[in-house]
Amino acid sequence: MIKPILLVEDDPRDLELTLLALERSQLANEVIVLRDGAQALDYLRRENDYAERDEGNPAVILLDLKLPKVNGLEVLEAVRAHPTLRSIPVVMLTSSQEESDLMRSYELGVNAYVVKPVEFKQFVSAIADLGIFWAVLNEPPPGSSRANRSYEQG
């Protein structure tokens, strides 16, 4: 079973570009799109509208910093405080170059902090690389590994 990528992004333009970039990277992972931090927490905790979703955590969370209702830092803090969520890789994907945002993200346990490139080709390339790294190349911690993962013998 291939784990989904959770994309939490409220900006329609950035959302469209990110989805395009992930599509171009030809990942088999489903991309779950949520538009605010409260939805993200409900999804991850399997609460409210997401109480009936299948069990299991996403391969990675691509998280915007500036979100409505609950901001990205608050989502990150809640994820890191939750015993069954804390091992999920979280990539802060943001337009903020503020040192305070960068420092706070790392203090809260973010795995990577990526400033969204303004230029289209750079943006597509950066997102494709992120998707491939976190969804395919990265080895998740024990207990959260991909189900039925096999390696071809060459």
C-alpha positions in Angstrom: 0.0 0.0 0.0 1.4 3.3 -1.0 1.0 6.0 1.6 -0.6 9.3 0.5 1.1 12.7 0.5 -0.8 15.3 2.6 -0.7 18.7 1.1 -2.0 21.6 3.3 -2.2 24.7 1.2 -4.7 27.6 1.1 -3.4 29.6 -1.8 -5.1 28.5 -5.0 -2.1 29.4 -7.2 0.4 27.6 -5.1 -1.9 24.6 -4.7 -2.3 24.3 -8.5 1.4 24.6 -9.1 2.3 22.1 -6.3 -0.2 19.6 -7.7 1.2 20.0 -11.2 4.7 19.5 -10.0 3.8 16.4 -8.1 2.0 15.1 -11.1 5.0 15.7 -13.3 7.2 13.7 -10.9 5.0 10.7 -11.7 4.6 9.6 -8.1 2.1 6.8 -7.5 1.1 8.4 -4.2 -2.4 9.9 -3.8 -2.3 13.5 -2.8 -4.7 14.5 -0.1 -5.4 18.3 -0.3 -6.6 20.2 2.7 -7.1 24.0 2.8 -6.6 24.9 6.4 -4.8 23.8 9.6 -8.0 22.7 11.4 -8.8 20.3 8.5 -5.3 19.0 8.6 -5.5 18.2 12.3 -9.0 16.6 11.9 -7.6 14.5 9.1 -4.5 13.4 10.9 -6.4 12.6 14.2 -9.3 10.9 12.3 -11.8 13.3 13.8 -15.0 15.1 12.7 -15.3 14.8 8.9 -12.4 12.4 8.7 -13.4 10.0 11.6 -14.2 7.3 9.1 -11.0 7.6 6.9 -8.7 4.6 6.6 -6.1 4.1 9.3 -2.5 5.1 8.6 -0.4 8.2 8.4 0.7 10.0 5.2 4.2 9.4 3.8 4.9 13.1 4.3 3.0 16.4 5.2 3.7 19.3 2.9 2.6 22.2 5.1 2.1 25.8 4.3 3.1 28.2 7.1 0.4 30.8 6.8 -2.9 28.9 7.0 -6.4 29.9 8.0 -7.9 28.7 11.3 -4.8 27.0 12.6 -1.4 28.1 11.2 1.3 25.7 10.0 3.4 26.1 13.2 0.4 25.2 15.3 -0.2 22.1 13.1 3.4 21.1 13.4 3.4 21.5 17.2 0.3 19.4 17.5 1.7 16.7 15.2 5.0 16.5 17.2 3.0 16.3 20.5 0.8 13.4 19.3 2.2 9.9 19.9 1.0 8.3 16.7 1.7 11.3 14.5 5.1 12.6 15.7 7.2 10.4 13.3 5.5 11.7 10.2 8.0 13.7 8.1 6.8 17.3 7.9 8.1 19.7 5.2 7.3 23.4 5.7 6.5 24.7 2.3 6.2 28.5 2.5 7.0 31.8 1.0 8.2 33.1 4.3 12.0 33.8 4.5 11.6 35.2 8.0 14.4 33.9 10.3 11.9 33.7 13.2 9.6 31.3 11.1 12.6 29.2 10.1 13.9 29.0 13.7 10.5 28.2 15.2 9.8 25.5 12.6 13.0 23.7 13.5 12.5 24.2 17.2 9.1 22.4 16.8 10.7 19.5 14.9 10.2 20.2 11.2 12.1 17.9 8.9 12.7 20.4 6.2 11.9 24.1 5.5 11.5 25.0 1.8 10.9 28.5 0.6 8.7 28.4 -2.4 10.6 29.6 -5.5 8.9 32.4 -7.4 10.0 31.2 -10.8 7.7 28.6 -12.2 10.3 26.1 -13.4 12.2 26.2 -10.1 9.0 25.8 -8.2 8.0 22.7 -10.2 11.5 21.2 -9.9 11.6 21.8 -6.1 8.2 20.2 -5.5 9.0 17.2 -7.7 12.3 16.7 -5.8 10.5 16.9 -2.5 7.8 14.4 -3.5 10.3 11.9 -4.8 12.6 12.2 -1.7 9.9 12.0 1.0 7.5 9.6 -0.7 10.0 7.3 -2.4 13.6 7.6 -1.2 13.2 8.4 2.5 13.1 5.4 4.9 10.4 6.0 7.5 11.0 5.1 11.1 10.3 1.6 12.3 6.6 1.0 12.9 5.5 3.5 10.3 7.1 1.9 7.3 5.3 1.4 4.0 3.3 -1.7 3.9 4.3 -4.5 1.6 7.5 -2.8 0.5 9.7 -5.0 -1.6 13.0 -4.5 -3.3 13.8 -5.9 -6.7 16.8 -8.1 -6.7 19.2 -7.2 -9.6 
